[in-house]
Amino acid sequence: MKISIIIPVYNSYKSLPELYERLISTIKEISDSYEIIMVDDGSNDNSYEVMKELRMIDKNVKIIKLIKNYGQHNALICGFQYSSGEYIVTLDDDLQNPPEEIKNLFKNLSEKYDVVIGIPKKKEHNFFRNISSRLMNNLCNSILGYPKKIRQSSFRLFRKKVILNILDIKNNYPYLPAYIARVVSFDKITNVVTNHEKRKYGNSNYSLKSLIGLSFNLLFNYSSLPLKAISLIGVITSFSSMIYGLYLLIKKILIGEYFQQGWLSIIVLTSFLGGVTLLSLGIIGEYLKRVITEVSINKQYIIEEKFTD
């Protein structure tokens, strides 16, 4: 069997030589047929130069340079396009998921599963990253409908048929867990506990800004929660304005309380129309979201240079 290892690379020139050496020794215990696909996602250090050096050593290393930073998920989609293995592994470039744990993923692959996701026994991130990862995992599972027992990670093993189905999805804002949820039955996905090491080189590329960006992509591209929230607010506002208007009207009839001429009607109408406007925007937005989803077929990435033959 042939194995493809997809590695998105961003400012990781220090870790790449060690990552390659450990990968090679691990893969050869599983199969003699392999390819390592490294996708430089707009690095501003010497990562691509190191990738070219590894390519000179081993022609099984395929390297791709994107013209700018598109994000990890776009880089993975790019790597999938050039993969030819029967089994595809996604692996980060920072060595926190040890390459040796790939054997653990394969040990837990059976005819029952199409996707195996490696989950750290204990995450060796800082406090902020651990909290944000947990929140992101909960948000992802809630929106995409994953069972609670399934957790998300960037360390995964796929069968080729899953990748082929993923590549059929066209979206400007790819998010791999959402793609997996679309093309794989949840009972075909399993977790396996893996080791997780402390970062040896540099700092995490996941900032608060990038995590917020991922959350926004998940919310606005793969769910209608914001639109439903706006619609709900509109309904509540309209209903509340009618109740309040009825209350003021009864108060005036029964008690004879004096209101400035026209004040009551203005308040009630303004509140009611505001609610109806929000409700209408929510409905229009729902249709607009569906139209955008259908026509969103722009390029997910642009390649500057590649050596994949």
Disulfide bonds with the S-S distance in Angstrom:
none
